[in-house]
Amino acid sequence: MITISLCMIVKNEEAVIGRCLTSVQNIVDEVIIVDTGSTDRTKEICSQFTSKLHDFTWIDNFAAARNFAFSLATMDYILWLDADDVLLEADRKRFLTLKETLDPAVDSVTMPYHLSFDQHGQVTSSLRRNRLVKRVKNFTWIGAVHEYLAVHGHIINGEVAITHQPLSHDTNRNIEIYDKRLAAGEDFSPRDLYYYANELRDHRRYPESIEYYQKFLATNQGWVEDNIAACGKLADCYAEQNDRANSIRYMFESFKYDTPRAEFCCRLGYHHMQDAQYKQAVFWYKLATQLEKPSESWGTVNHACWTWLPHLQLCVCYDRLGRHVEAHSHNEAAATFIPDDPKIAYNRQYFQRLLFDKK
């Protein structure tokens, strides 16, 4: 059976770090904590789980801190987590099974990263990341902000999910690092252009955000999932500026990079719904229901767009078109995914009166 080092970088995480470390107890064989300048009880809490606490002078570079943490590992494999990540109980059991059965020839195991959930506990947004990597391969983190782990070799897709449960977020940290680098005259890589545009968008600096998304796409060097995501975010930025023509332009622009995704079909459907163009909206929502949901996606997936959302919107569109039987059918299709949602129950009552009580 393999052994595992957990390597983490932390700063002022007293509210969540204990929860994270508790969730991996009896799974990892070594816990290495690299603190980048905590002024709260983070180190005190960590000391209850491990004696391997190290300080790292912060130099506005996340990759440097993570690489330092990785350099301290001594076990066969390295697992990395952020302080506001956890393993839920079902995933703890899956991880223990993975640990017992993993072929030592594997260089990296990717794991789903669950980012958000609906009121029923179903995952609404997720992506996949390399999480468990072989130590002797000396894989390196790259990027001062929004760093990534450069991995190659024998990679398998695991089913153990890491769940993100943030309580708060330092909203200015990343953009301040980017602004400093830009002011210093640094040339941004395509990845930097994309993530800087994301930060600008999050801070509602829409004209600048548009500029940097366009610079990113113009490099023609972006990862396909980032290209597609940039199109969606450009559509959002233009919508925030009430520029609907450019908003829809970038919805279609996403089709340059891959076959239509359900997320963009739903965007286009909603665009037409806003204009009361229900036939056009039906076309796009119906297409969304016909697409095959990706089983393994490295990009962020909005699961609602691949399941219940287009059916519920088709229910509305068909009702507005006077095609009530089809509207009812799509409400029932949505119910197969979200049976307890109050919108489903409301619609059922409506169609009961409209279609069945009259009969």
C-alpha positions in Angstrom: 0.0 0.0 0.0 1.3 3.5 -0.9 2.1 6.2 1.6 0.9 9.8 1.3 2.2 13.2 2.4 -0.3 16.0 2.6 1.3 19.3 1.7 -0.5 22.5 2.4 0.2 26.3 2.3 -1.8 28.3 4.8 -2.3 31.8 6.1 -4.9 32.9 8.7 -7.1 29.9 8.3 -8.1 29.3 11.9 -11.8 29.0 10.9 -11.4 26.1 8.5 -8.0 24.4 8.9 -9.1 22.1 11.7 -12.1 20.9 9.6 -9.8 20.1 6.7 -7.2 18.2 8.7 -9.8 16.2 10.5 -11.3 15.1 7.3 -8.0 13.5 6.1 -7.1 11.8 9.4 -6.2 8.1 9.0 -5.8 8.7 5.2 -2.5 10.5 5.0 0.7 9.4 6.6 2.4 12.7 6.9 1.1 16.3 7.2 3.3 19.2 6.1 2.0 22.7 6.8 3.8 25.7 5.3 2.6 28.9 6.9 3.1 32.1 4.9 2.5 34.6 7.7 -0.5 33.7 9.9 -1.4 36.2 12.7 -4.3 34.1 14.1 -4.4 30.6 15.7 -3.7 28.7 12.4 -0.4 27.3 13.5 -1.7 26.5 17.0 -4.5 24.4 15.5 -2.2 22.8 12.9 0.2 21.7 15.8 -2.6 19.5 17.1 -2.4 17.4 13.9 1.3 17.6 13.0 4.7 18.6 14.2 5.9 19.4 10.7 5.1 23.1 10.6 7.3 25.4 8.5 7.4 29.1 7.8 7.8 30.6 4.4 8.4 34.3 3.8 5.7 35.4 1.4 7.0 36.7 -1.9 3.7 37.1 -3.8 4.2 33.8 -5.4 1.9 30.8 -4.7 3.9 28.4 -6.8 7.0 29.1 -4.9 5.3 28.4 -1.6 3.7 25.2 -2.9 7.0 23.9 -4.4 8.6 24.5 -1.0 5.9 22.5 0.7 6.4 19.7 -1.9 10.1 19.7 -1.3 9.5 18.6 2.3 7.5 15.5 1.6 9.0 12.1 2.3 6.2 9.6 1.4 5.4 7.8 -1.9 2.8 10.3 -3.0 1.8 13.9 -2.3 -1.7 15.1 -1.8 -2.4 18.8 -1.9 -5.4 20.6 -0.5 -6.4 24.2 0.4 -7.5 25.0 3.9 -11.1 25.3 3.0 -11.3 21.9 1.3 -12.6 18.8 2.9 -13.2 15.1 2.2 -16.8 14.2 2.9 -17.3 10.8 4.6 -18.2 8.9 1.4 -15.1 10.3 -0.3 -13.0 9.4 2.8 -14.0 5.8 2.2 -13.3 6.0 -1.5 -9.8 7.5 -0.7 -9.0 4.6 1.6 -9.9 2.2 -1.1 -7.8 4.1 -3.6 -4.8 4.1 -1.2 -5.1 0.3 -0.8 -5.4 -0.5 -4.4 -3.4 2.2 -6.3 -0.9 0.8 -8.8 2.5 2.3 -7.9 3.1 2.8 -11.6 0.6 5.7 -11.6 2.2 9.1 -11.6 -0.9 11.2 -10.9 -4.5 10.7 -9.9 -7.0 13.4 -10.9 -10.0 14.0 -8.7 -13.2 16.0 -9.1 -13.3 19.3 -7.3 -16.9 20.1 -6.2 -17.3 23.8 -6.0 -21.0 24.5 -5.3 -24.2 22.7 -4.5 -27.9 23.3 -4.7 -30.4 23.2 -1.9 -30.7 19.4 -2.3 -27.0 18.8 -1.9 -26.5 18.0 -5.6 -23.3 19.3 -7.2 -23.9 22.3 -9.4 -20.4 23.2 -10.4 -17.2 21.1 -10.6 -13.9 20.6 -12.4 -11.1 18.1 -12.2 -7.5 18.6 -10.9 -4.4 16.5 -10.5 -4.5 15.9 -6.7 -2.3 12.9 -5.8 1.1 12.8 -7.4 4.1 10.6 -7.2 6.8 12.4 -5.1 9.9 11.1 -7.0 8.6 12.6 -10.3 9.3 16.1 -8.8 6.4 17.7 -10.4 6.5 21.5 -10.3 4.0 24.2 -9.6 4.0 27.1 -12.1 2.5 30.6 -11.8 2.6 33.3 -9.2 -1.2 33.4 -9.0 -3.7 30.8 -10.0 -0.8 28.3 -10.1 -1.0 24.9 -11.7 0.8 21.7 -11.2 2.7 20.6 -14.4 2.1 16.8 -14.5 2.9 14.2 -17.1 3.2 10.4 -17.4 0.7 7.8 -16.3 -2.3 9.7 -15.2 -5.6 8.2 -14.1 -9.0 9.8 -13.3 -10.1 8.9 -9.8 -13.6 9.1 -8.3 -12.6 10.6 -4.9 -14.0 14.1 -4.8 -12.6 17.0 -2.9 -15.3 19.4 -1.7 -14.7 23.2 -1.5 -16.4 24.7 1.6 -15.2 28.3 1.8 -16.3 30.6 4.7 -14.6 33.7 3.3 -12.3 34.9 0.6 -9.5 37.5 0.4 -11.0 39.3 -2.6 -8.1 41.7 -3.2 -5.0 39.5 -2.7 -4.8 38.1 -6.3 -5.6 41.2 -8.2 -3.1 43.2 -6.2 -0.4 40.7 -7.1 -1.3 41.0 -10.8 -1.5 44.8 -10.7 2.0 44.9 -9.1 3.4 42.6 -11.8 1.8 44.6 -14.6 3.1 47.9 -13.1 6.6 46.4 -13.0 6.4 45.8 -16.8 6.2 42.0 -16.6 5.0 40.3 -19.8 1.9 38.1 -19.0 1.7 34.6 -20.3 -1.6 33.6 -22.0 -2.6 31.9 -18.7 -1.8 35.1 -16.8 -3.9 37.2 -19.2 -6.9 34.9 -18.7 -6.7 34.8 -14.9 -6.0 38.5 -14.7 -9.1 39.1 -16.8 -11.1 36.9 -14.3 -9.9 39.0 -11.4 -10.8 42.2 -13.2 -14.3 40.8 -13.9 -14.7 39.8 -10.3 -13.9 43.3 -9.3 -16.4 44.7 -11.8 -13.7 46.4 -13.9 -15.5 45.3 -17.0 -13.7 47.4 -19.7 -10.3 46.2 -18.6 -11.6 42.7 -18.2 -12.9 42.7 -21.8 -9.5 44.0 -23.0 -7.6 41.2 -21.3 -10.0 38.4 -22.3 -9.6 39.5 -25.9 -5.8 39.7 -25.5 -5.9 36.1 -24.1 -8.0 34.8 -27.0 -5.8 36.7 -29.5 -2.7 34.7 -28.5 -4.3 31.5 -29.9 -2.3 29.7 -27.2 -5.0 29.2 -24.5 -6.2 25.8 -23.3 -9.4 25.0 -25.0 -11.4 25.0 -21.7 -10.1 28.4 -20.9 -10.9 29.7 -24.4 -14.5 28.5 -24.0 -14.8 29.9 -20.5 -13.4 33.3 -21.7 -16.1 33.5 -24.3 -18.7 33.0 -21.6 -17.2 35.6 -19.4 -16.9 38.1 -22.2 -20.6 37.5 -22.8 -21.2 38.3 -19.2 -19.1 41.4 -19.2 -20.8 42.8 -22.2 -24.2 42.0 -20.7 -23.2 44.0 -17.6 -22.6 46.9 -19.9 -26.0 46.4 -21.7 -24.2 45.5 -24.9 -26.3 42.6 -25.9 -25.0 42.4 -29.5 -21.5 41.7 -28.3 -22.8 39.4 -25.6 -24.5 37.1 -28.0 -21.5 37.4 -30.3 -19.2 35.7 -27.8 -21.8 33.0 -27.0 -21.4 31.9 -30.6 -17.7 32.5 -30.5 -17.4 29.6 -28.1 -18.4 27.2 -30.9 -15.0 27.9 -32.6 -13.3 25.9 -29.9 -15.5 22.8 -29.6 -18.9 21.5 -30.3 -21.7 23.4 -28.5 -21.8 23.0 -24.7 -25.0 22.9 -22.8 -24.0 26.0 -20.9 -23.9 28.1 -24.0 -27.1 26.6 -25.4 -28.8 27.6 -22.2 -27.3 31.1 -22.5 -28.6 31.5 -26.0 -32.0 30.1 -25.0 -32.2 32.7 -22.2 -31.1 35.5 -24.6 -34.1 34.7 -26.8 -36.5 34.3 -23.9 -35.6 37.8 -22.8 -36.8 39.0 -26.3 -39.9 36.8 -26.1 -38.5 34.8 -29.0 -39.8 31.5 -27.7 -39.4 29.4 -30.8 -35.7 30.4 -31.0 -35.3 29.8 -27.3 -36.9 26.3 -27.7 -34.3 25.5 -30.4 -31.4 26.1 -28.0 -32.8 24.6 -24.9 -33.9 21.5 -26.8 -30.4 21.2 -28.2 -29.0 21.4 -24.6 -31.2 18.4 -23.6 -29.8 16.4 -26.5 -26.2 16.8 -25.7 -24.3 14.1 -23.8 -23.1 15.3 -20.5 -19.3 14.9 -20.2 -18.3 12.2 -17.8 -14.7 13.6 -17.3 -14.3 17.3 -17.9 -11.3 19.4 -16.9 -13.2 22.6 -17.4 -15.8 23.9 -15.0 -19.2 22.2 -15.6 -22.5 23.8 -14.7 -24.4 20.6 -14.1 -27.8 22.3 -14.1 -27.4 23.1 -17.8 -26.8 19.4 -18.6 -29.8 18.2 -16.5 -32.9 20.0 -15.3 -32.5 23.6 -16.3 -33.2 23.4 -20.1 -36.2 21.2 -19.4 -37.6 23.7 -17.0 -37.0 26.5 -19.4 -38.6 24.5 -22.2 -41.6 24.1 -19.9 -41.9 27.9 -19.8 -41.3 28.4 -23.5 -43.8 25.8 -24.6 -46.4 27.2 -22.2 -45.9 30.7 -23.7 -46.4 29.2 -27.1 -49.6 27.6 -26.0 -48.2 24.1 -26.3 -49.2 23.0 -22.8 -48.8 19.3 -23.2 -45.2 19.6 -24.3 -44.7 22.1 -21.5 -46.0 19.6 -19.0 -43.8 16.9 -20.4 -40.6 18.9 -19.9 -41.6 19.8 -16.3 -41.8 16.1 -15.7 -38.4 15.6 -17.4 -36.9 18.3 -15.1 -38.5 16.4 -12.1 -36.4 13.4 -12.8 -33.4 15.5 -11.7 -34.9 17.7 -9.0 -38.0 15.9 -7.8 -38.5 17.9 -4.6 -37.9 21.4 -6.1 -40.9 23.7 -5.3 -40.9 25.0 -9.0 -41.8 21.4 -10.1 -44.6 21.2 -7.6 -46.0 24.6 -8.6 -45.9 23.7 -12.3 -47.7 20.4 -11.6 -50.5 22.3 -9.9 -50.7 24.7 -12.8 -50.9 21.9 -15.4 -53.4 19.9 -13.3 -55.8 22.8 -13.5 -55.0 23.6 -17.1 -54.9 20.1 -18.6 -56.6 17.6 -16.4 -59.2 19.3 -14.2 -60.9 20.8 -17.3 -61.2 17.3 -18.8 
